[in-house]
Amino acid sequence: MSRALLAVLAVACLQPAGAGQEQPPVFRTEVAIVRLDVSVLDEHRRPIRGLTPDSFTILVDGIPQPIVAFSPVVVPSPEPPTAPWMREVAPDVRTNLLGEPRLFVIIMDDAVAPADPYVVENAKAIARSVVEHVGPGDLAAVVFTMNRRQSQDLTGDRTKLLQAIDRFDFGLGGPGMAFSKRTIKDTIGLLQEHQRSRTVLILIAGGGGDVSKGLPDPNSAEIEPWEVDALGRASRVGRLPIYYFSYRGLEAPGLVRGVFEWNDTKLRSDRLETLADESGGRAFIHTNAPADYVPAVFEENSAYYLIGYRPTYPLQDGRGRRLQIRVNRPGAVVFPDGQMVWSPKPSSRKPKPPPSPLFQAMVDLLPQSDIPLQVGAAPFAIPRTRRGATAAVAVTLRVRRPAPSEPVLEQVEALGKAFTVNGKEVASIRQTVSVRLVPAAADSEYELLSRLELKPGRYLLRYSVQSRGLDRTGSVYTEVTVPDFGRSPLSFSGLVLSAQPAAKAAPPDALASVMPVMPTTERTLTAMHRAQVFARLYQGGKRALRVVSLEAVLTDAHGNERVIQTNHLTAAQFAGSRAADCVVPLPLGELPPGPYLLTLRANAGNDTAKATVRFAVR
């Protein structure tokens, strides 16, 4: 089945046959085991910890189900960083070894937001508070109901999340209702289909009854804007609590704020409140400080239980059954107690050939980690091509696998795709590479090099790798922003770290036309490494070339700064291509163990540019 998924969460890809059926997640075992993600709260909605398998009874249509897997999950409170940059600057290398991170998906309903500065700032305050509470092992996304191109994919990068939130603005009022309905329904459906982790939906909205020009909606009596039954059912099938925050603030009957009419929005807020309650979440309304309740959301989701039971009923008979979860604690509130579990019927249609393993590995919400991977991407300017691309994005993909017991020629296939933020595929590359591996005490590691040519803009990159020898497949996701090098007065390419000794790289000359160094995704170095950071600095536009001052600064884990290089690049060094290379050796032998931030700052008159990269010394 081929369809476009909600772009901010999963790019337009083929889905495997049968995707979209509502059913609980099933563990990967030879015998089917149904997985439940269970919250147990006390009367104050605080998690009850320390329960054991004997504390639970799982009933389906009143019949006990044997519990065969059990794992309590406790998410510790994040330690405050010793320096602000450790939280504000995200690693430039992404990995697929994510474990099971909590996912916080923030839906900001801009489609019906009124032209009221209070509402806009209130919505931003709620979303910013969510980002402030996201932990180092969590991922978050920002989804707009109308202006989807300004949304932000799942990431742990706080800066990108806050930048997306700052793009929130008022929308169409009542005419935007269709956008709201479709986006919220699509997002819930997608999260339910692809759920592998504790997923929390934060809905920041105004109740849905907004109309433009202060006029009441003439069709309000006929509109069911939130489709509560369908949405509630979708959210209850999997563990998807919905927390509804109203951005309207405290209002009294008859009071009009901007384009809101109280009675109409009150009705729709009641519907959203019901949806939140039935999903296992909460609604925070009738308050002028909704952001103050964000910590409660994180507290409720800080401890839960993963439970697997072996079903005593057929999993593919098309029936719905009532799930009940009993806990031997008086007053405990359990979710998803009392909900329906659905067993889809096998399709009578002739099954379509499954997609290739490489393609299958990159269609899920989270990357596949059967092969450990990490990826880095750095854009460099190139002359405009026939397709209009102005940048070559140098991609370095690190593969880790068990060392062989004897020398072997590793055959590996890699597939890379670039998507715009609205899900359109714009570039693709497929490689077949051979790498010679030898026995070793540690795992074997090597890096695959490739390039994608792209126009200025924001892109989602997805790469997958298949090892023929291991018969395993893995995938890894990242993002890249391609600057408009030709127009920006001063801009850096991506920063590239190179080091010796280094893992094998293949094909070794894949990026020779882009940069004079061999890139690596290695970010943990020792005094034995000889490492440097390479960047290219551009003077865009048509103005006369200028002298540029360049400064390289190292910042340690305590915020202490050390200038390790100052330089002046002459106008002559930019002649020809309007670009000059910058190389900064890293003084690893002089650095104590710990994390570091390298910042390059360039200045030419009133124009400035900055680029950063994180690394650690072991």
C-alpha positions in Angstrom: 0.0 0.0 0.0 1.5 3.4 -1.0 0.5 6.6 0.7 2.0 9.8 2.0 2.4 10.0 5.7 2.3 13.1 7.8 5.6 14.6 6.6 6.8 16.0 9.9 6.7 12.6 11.6 7.3 10.1 8.8 8.2 11.0 5.2 6.2 9.8 2.2 7.1 6.2 1.9 5.6 2.8 1.1 4.0 1.2 4.0 4.1 -2.6 4.5 1.1 -4.6 3.6 -1.4 -4.4 6.5 -0.3 -1.1 7.9 -3.0 1.0 9.4 -4.8 -1.9 11.2 -5.6 -1.1 14.7 -4.1 -3.6 17.1 -1.8 -3.6 20.2 1.9 -3.8 19.5 3.2 -7.4 19.3 6.7 -8.3 20.6 9.0 -9.9 18.0 9.0 -13.5 19.2 8.2 -16.9 17.6 5.1 -17.0 19.8 2.9 -13.9 19.6 3.0 -11.7 22.7 0.9 -8.6 23.0 2.7 -5.6 24.5 1.0 -3.2 26.8 2.4 0.2 28.0 0.6 0.6 31.3 0.3 3.6 33.6 -0.6 3.2 37.2 -1.4 6.4 39.1 -2.5 7.2 42.6 -5.4 9.5 43.5 -3.2 12.6 42.9 -2.1 11.2 39.5 1.4 10.4 40.6 2.9 7.2 39.3 2.9 4.2 41.6 6.3 2.5 41.5 7.6 -0.8 42.7 4.9 -3.0 41.3 5.7 -6.6 40.2 4.0 -9.0 37.7 2.0 -10.4 40.6 0.5 -7.0 41.1 -1.3 -7.1 37.7 -4.1 -9.2 36.3 -4.8 -8.9 32.6 -8.3 -9.8 31.4 -9.6 -9.8 27.8 -13.4 -10.3 27.7 -13.1 -11.4 31.3 -10.6 -14.2 30.6 -7.2 -14.0 32.3 -4.2 -13.7 30.0 -0.8 -15.1 31.1 1.8 -12.4 31.7 5.1 -13.6 30.1 7.1 -10.3 30.0 7.4 -7.5 32.5 9.6 -4.4 32.7 9.2 -1.4 35.0 10.4 1.9 33.4 11.5 4.8 35.5 12.8 7.9 33.8 15.1 9.8 36.1 14.9 13.6 36.3 17.6 15.1 34.1 20.7 16.4 35.7 21.2 20.1 35.1 24.0 20.8 32.7 27.3 22.2 34.1 27.4 24.6 31.1 24.5 26.1 29.0 26.0 24.9 25.7 25.7 21.3 26.8 22.0 21.6 26.5 21.7 24.2 23.8 24.0 22.7 21.2 22.9 19.3 19.9 25.4 16.7 18.6 25.9 17.0 14.8 26.1 13.2 14.5 22.9 11.2 15.0 22.7 7.5 16.0 20.0 4.8 15.7 20.8 3.4 19.2 17.9 5.3 20.8 16.6 2.5 23.0 12.9 3.3 23.6 12.8 7.1 24.1 9.7 8.9 25.2 8.2 10.8 22.4 6.5 14.1 23.0 4.5 15.3 19.9 3.4 18.9 20.3 0.4 19.8 18.0 0.0 23.6 17.8 -3.4 24.5 16.3 -2.5 27.5 14.2 -5.3 26.9 11.7 -8.0 28.3 13.9 -5.8 30.5 16.2 -7.3 34.1 16.2 -5.3 37.2 15.5 -4.8 37.8 19.2 -1.2 38.4 20.5 -2.3 37.0 23.9 -3.3 33.7 22.3 -0.2 33.4 20.2 2.2 34.1 23.1 0.2 31.8 25.4 0.5 28.9 22.9 4.3 29.5 22.6 4.7 29.6 26.4 3.1 26.2 26.7 5.2 24.6 24.0 8.4 26.2 25.3 7.7 24.7 28.7 7.3 21.3 27.1 10.7 21.6 25.4 12.3 22.8 28.7 11.2 19.6 30.4 12.2 17.2 27.6 15.0 15.0 29.0 18.3 14.0 27.3 16.9 10.6 26.2 13.6 12.0 24.9 12.6 13.1 21.4 10.0 15.8 20.6 8.3 17.1 17.5 6.3 20.3 16.7 3.4 19.9 14.3 1.3 22.8 13.0 -2.2 22.1 11.8 -2.1 24.5 8.9 1.5 25.7 8.3 3.0 22.2 8.1 6.1 23.3 6.4 7.2 25.2 9.5 6.9 22.0 11.6 9.8 20.2 13.2 10.5 16.5 12.9 11.3 14.3 16.0 14.5 15.5 17.4 16.4 16.0 20.7 17.7 19.3 19.5 16.2 22.0 21.7 17.3 24.8 19.5 15.4 23.4 16.5 12.3 22.8 18.5 12.3 26.3 20.0 12.8 27.8 16.5 9.8 25.9 15.2 7.7 27.1 18.2 8.7 30.7 17.4 7.2 30.3 14.0 3.7 29.8 15.4 1.2 32.5 14.4 -2.5 33.1 14.0 -4.4 31.3 11.2 -7.7 31.3 9.4 -10.1 31.2 12.3 -13.3 29.2 11.5 -12.3 28.4 7.9 -9.2 26.6 9.2 -11.3 23.9 10.9 -10.7 21.4 8.2 -6.9 21.7 8.6 -7.3 21.1 12.3 -9.4 18.0 12.0 -7.3 16.4 9.3 -3.9 17.1 10.9 -4.9 16.0 14.4 -6.6 12.8 13.1 -3.7 12.0 10.8 -1.1 12.5 13.6 -3.0 10.3 16.1 -3.4 7.6 13.5 0.2 7.7 12.5 1.5 7.6 16.1 -0.8 4.7 16.9 0.4 2.7 13.9 4.1 3.2 14.5 4.2 3.3 18.3 7.2 1.5 19.8 7.9 3.9 22.7 5.9 5.8 25.4 4.3 8.5 23.2 2.6 11.6 24.6 0.5 14.0 22.5 0.4 17.6 23.6 -2.5 19.4 21.9 -2.3 23.2 22.2 -5.6 24.5 20.9 -8.5 26.8 21.5 -11.5 24.6 21.4 -12.0 24.8 17.7 -15.0 27.2 17.4 -13.0 30.2 16.3 -14.4 32.2 13.4 -13.0 35.0 11.4 -14.1 38.7 11.7 -15.8 38.1 15.0 -18.8 36.4 13.5 -20.3 33.2 14.8 -19.9 30.1 12.7 -23.2 29.5 10.9 -22.5 25.8 10.6 -21.5 25.2 14.2 -24.6 23.1 15.0 -23.6 20.7 12.2 -19.9 20.5 12.7 -18.2 17.8 14.7 -14.8 19.4 14.4 -12.7 17.0 16.5 -14.4 13.7 15.6 -14.2 12.7 19.3 -15.3 9.1 18.8 -12.9 8.3 16.0 -10.0 10.1 17.6 -10.7 8.7 21.0 -10.8 5.2 19.6 -7.5 5.6 17.8 -5.8 7.0 20.9 -7.1 4.3 23.2 -6.1 1.3 21.1 -2.4 2.1 21.8 -0.8 3.9 24.7 -1.3 7.5 23.5 -2.4 9.9 26.2 -3.6 13.3 25.0 -3.0 16.4 27.1 -5.1 19.3 25.9 -3.9 22.8 26.8 -6.2 25.7 26.0 -4.4 28.8 24.8 -7.5 31.0 25.3 -6.9 31.8 29.0 -9.6 32.3 31.6 -12.9 33.6 30.1 -16.3 34.2 31.5 -19.7 33.6 29.8 -20.5 36.3 27.3 -17.0 37.6 27.2 -15.5 37.9 23.7 -11.7 37.8 23.3 -10.7 38.7 19.7 -12.7 36.5 17.4 -13.8 34.0 20.1 -17.4 33.6 21.1 -17.5 31.9 24.5 -20.5 29.6 24.3 -19.2 28.1 21.0 -15.7 27.5 22.2 -17.0 26.2 25.5 -18.9 23.4 23.7 -15.8 22.4 21.7 -13.5 22.6 24.7 -15.8 20.2 26.5 -15.3 17.8 23.6 -11.6 18.1 23.8 -11.6 17.7 27.5 -13.6 14.4 27.0 -11.1 13.3 24.4 -8.2 14.0 26.8 -9.8 12.2 29.7 -10.8 9.1 27.7 -7.3 8.8 26.2 -5.7 8.7 29.7 -4.4 12.2 29.6 -5.8 15.5 31.0 -7.2 18.8 29.9 -5.9 22.1 31.3 -8.4 24.8 30.6 -9.9 27.9 32.4 -6.5 29.2 33.5 -4.3 32.1 32.5 -1.2 30.1 33.3 -1.5 26.8 31.4 2.2 26.4 31.1 2.4 25.9 34.8 0.8 22.5 34.4 3.4 21.1 32.0 5.5 19.6 34.8 2.5 17.5 35.8 2.5 15.9 32.3 6.1 14.8 32.7 5.6 13.6 36.2 2.7 11.3 35.1 4.8 9.8 32.4 8.0 9.4 34.4 7.2 5.8 35.5 5.2 3.1 33.8 5.2 -0.6 33.1 5.8 -2.6 29.9 3.8 -5.8 30.1 3.6 -8.6 27.6 0.9 -11.3 27.7 0.3 -14.3 25.5 -3.2 -14.0 24.1 -5.6 -16.9 24.6 -7.7 -15.6 21.6 -7.0 -15.4 17.9 -5.2 -12.3 16.8 -6.7 -12.2 13.3 -10.4 -12.9 13.6 -11.6 -9.3 13.0 -13.2 -9.0 16.5 -13.0 -6.3 19.2 -12.5 -7.4 22.8 -12.6 -5.6 26.1 -9.2 -5.2 27.8 -9.2 -4.9 31.6 -6.1 -4.4 33.8 -6.5 -5.0 37.5 -3.8 -3.8 40.1 -3.8 -4.9 43.7 -3.5 -1.4 45.0 -6.5 0.4 46.4 -7.4 3.6 44.6 -5.0 3.0 41.7 -6.0 4.5 38.4 -4.9 2.3 35.5 -4.6 3.0 31.8 -5.5 1.5 29.3 -8.0 -0.3 31.5 -11.5 -0.8 29.9 -10.5 -0.2 26.3 -11.0 -2.3 23.2 -8.3 -4.4 21.6 -8.9 -5.1 17.9 -7.9 -8.2 16.0 -7.8 -7.3 12.3 -9.0 -9.9 9.7 -6.4 -11.0 7.2 -6.9 -9.2 3.9 -8.6 -11.3 1.2 -6.7 -9.3 -1.4 -3.8 -10.8 -3.2 -0.7 -9.6 -1.1 1.6 -7.2 -2.8 5.3 -8.0 -2.9 6.9 -6.6 0.2 9.2 -3.6 -0.2 13.0 -4.3 -0.1 14.6 -4.5 3.3 16.5 -1.3 2.7 13.3 0.6 1.9 11.4 -1.1 4.7 14.0 -0.1 7.3 13.5 3.7 6.7 9.7 3.9 6.8 9.1 3.7 10.6 8.8 6.6 13.0 12.1 5.6 14.7 15.1 4.1 13.0 15.8 0.4 12.9 18.8 -0.6 15.1 19.6 -4.2 14.1 22.9 -2.8 12.8 24.3 0.1 14.9 24.7 3.2 12.7 25.5 6.9 13.1 25.4 9.6 10.5 26.7 13.1 9.9 25.9 15.5 7.1 27.7 18.7 6.1 26.6 21.0 3.2 29.2 22.6 0.9 28.5 25.1 -2.0 28.9 23.9 -5.6 28.3 25.6 -8.9 24.6 25.5 -9.8 23.6 22.3 -11.6 20.9 21.8 -14.2 18.6 20.7 -11.5 19.2 24.0 -9.6 21.1 22.4 -6.7 23.7 24.7 -5.2 25.1 22.4 -2.4 26.7 19.0 -2.1 25.7 17.5 1.2 28.6 15.3 2.3 27.2 12.3 4.2 29.3 10.1 6.4 27.6 6.9 7.6 29.4 4.8 10.3 28.6 1.1 10.5 29.4 -1.1 13.4 29.1 -4.9 13.4 30.6 -7.9 15.3 34.2 -8.6 14.1 34.4 -11.7 11.9 36.2 -14.8 13.1 38.3 -14.8 9.9 39.1 -12.3 7.2 36.0 -11.5 5.1 35.0 -9.2 2.3 31.9 -7.4 3.7 29.2 -6.8 1.1 27.0 -3.9 2.1 24.2 -2.0 0.4 23.2 1.5 1.5 20.2 3.6 0.5 19.9 7.3 1.2 17.0 9.6 0.6 16.4 13.3 1.2 12.9 14.7 1.8 11.6 18.2 2.1 9.8 19.0 5.3 6.5 18.4 3.6 7.5 14.9 2.6 8.6 15.3 -1.0 11.5 13.1 -2.0 14.1 15.3 -3.8 17.3 13.2 -3.9 18.3 9.6 -3.5 21.5 7.5 -3.7 22.1 3.8 -3.6 25.5 2.2 -3.1 26.9 -1.3 -3.1 30.3 -1.3 -1.3 32.8 -4.0 -0.3 34.9 -3.6 2.8 37.6 -6.0 3.9 37.3 -6.9 7.6 39.7 -8.9 9.8 39.3 -10.6 13.2 39.6 -8.3 16.2 38.8 -8.1 19.9 36.4 -5.2 19.4 33.6 -4.7 16.9 34.5 -3.9 13.3 33.7 -0.3 12.2 33.8 1.4 8.9 32.3 4.5 7.2 30.4 4.8 4.0 30.8 8.1 2.1 28.3 9.7 -0.2 26.9 13.0 -1.4 23.5 14.4 -2.2 23.0 17.6 -4.3 20.3 19.9 -2.8 18.9 23.4 -3.1 18.8 25.8 -0.1 16.3 24.6 2.5 15.6 22.2 5.3 15.7 18.5 4.6 15.1 15.2 6.4 17.7 12.5 5.5 17.0 8.8 5.9 19.7 6.2 5.4 19.5 2.4 5.6 22.2 -0.3 5.4 21.9 -4.0 4.7 24.8 -6.4 5.5 24.6 -9.4 3.3 27.0 -11.4 5.5 25.0 -10.7 8.7 21.6 -10.7 6.9 20.7 -7.6 9.0 19.4 -4.2 8.2 19.6 -0.9 10.0 18.6 2.7 9.4 19.4 6.1 10.8 17.8 9.5 10.4 19.1 13.1 10.5 18.4 16.6 9.3 20.3 19.1 7.3 19.8 22.8 6.6 21.4 24.0 3.4 22.2 27.7 3.5 21.9 30.0 0.5 25.6 30.3 0.1 25.3 32.4 -3.0 23.3 35.1 -1.3 24.5 35.1 2.3 27.1 37.8 2.9 29.1 35.4 5.1 28.4 31.7 5.8 30.1 28.5 6.8 29.8 25.1 5.2 29.1 22.3 7.6 32.0 21.6 10.0 33.8 18.3 9.3 36.0 16.5 11.8 38.8 14.3 10.5 41.1 12.2 12.7 43.9 9.7 12.5 43.9 6.8 13.2 40.5 6.4 11.6 38.1 3.7 10.6 38.1 2.5 7.0 36.2 4.7 4.6 34.5 3.6 1.3 34.5 4.6 -1.4 37.6 6.5 -0.4 37.4 9.1 -3.1 33.6 9.7 -2.9 34.0 13.2 -1.4 37.4 14.2 -2.9 35.7 16.8 -5.1 33.9 18.3 -2.1 36.7 18.6 0.5 40.4 17.9 0.9 40.0 15.9 4.1 38.5 12.5 5.0 35.5 13.1 7.3 34.6 10.9 10.2 31.6 10.6 12.6 33.9 9.8 15.5 33.3 12.3 18.2 35.1 10.7 21.1 38.8 11.2 20.8 42.0 10.5 22.8 45.4 12.1 23.0 46.6 9.5 20.5 44.4 11.0 17.8 45.6 13.7 15.4 42.4 15.5 14.7 41.3 18.7 13.0 38.1 20.5 12.1 37.7 21.6 8.5 35.3 24.2 7.2 34.8 26.4 4.1 33.9 30.0 4.5 31.9 31.8 1.8 31.3 35.4 0.8 28.1 35.5 -1.1 26.5 38.2 -3.3 28.4 40.4 -5.7 30.0 43.0 -3.5 33.8 43.3 -3.4 35.6 40.6 -1.5 36.7 41.6 2.0 39.2 40.6 4.7 37.6 38.2 7.2 38.7 37.7 10.8 38.4 34.2 12.1 38.5 32.9 15.7 38.3 29.4 17.0 37.2 29.0 20.6 37.1 25.8 22.8 34.5 25.7 25.6 34.7 23.0 28.3 32.0 21.4 30.4 32.2 24.3 33.0 31.8 27.1 30.4 35.4 28.1 30.4 36.5 29.4 27.0 39.9 29.2 25.4 40.9 30.8 22.1 43.0 28.2 20.2 43.3 30.1 16.9 42.9 33.5 15.4 43.4 34.3 11.8 42.7 36.8 9.1 41.7 35.6 5.6 42.6 38.1 2.9 40.4 39.0 0.0 42.8 37.2 -2.3 42.1 33.9 -0.5 38.5 34.2 -1.6 39.2 35.0 -5.2 37.7 32.8 -7.9 35.1 30.8 -6.0 34.4 33.4 -3.3 35.4 30.7 -0.7 38.3 30.1 1.6 39.2 26.9 3.5 39.7 26.9 7.3 41.6 24.2 9.2 41.6 24.1 13.0 43.9 21.5 14.6 42.5 20.2 17.9 45.0 20.3 20.8 43.9 16.9 22.2 47.1 16.3 24.2 46.5 19.5 26.2 42.8 18.8 27.1 41.6 17.0 30.2 38.9 14.3 29.6 35.4 15.6 29.1 33.0 17.2 26.6 34.0 20.2 24.5 32.4 22.7 22.1 34.4 24.2 19.2 33.0 27.4 17.9 34.2 29.1 14.7 33.4 32.8 14.5 33.9 34.9 11.4 33.6 38.6 11.0 33.7 41.0 8.1 32.5 44.5 8.9 28.9 44.1 10.1 28.5 40.6 8.8 29.1 37.6 11.0 28.9 33.9 10.8 29.2 31.1 13.4 29.4 27.3 13.4 29.9 24.8 16.2 30.7 21.1 16.7 30.7 19.0 19.8 33.3 16.4 20.7 34.7 14.6 23.8 38.1 13.6 25.0 38.5 10.3 26.7 
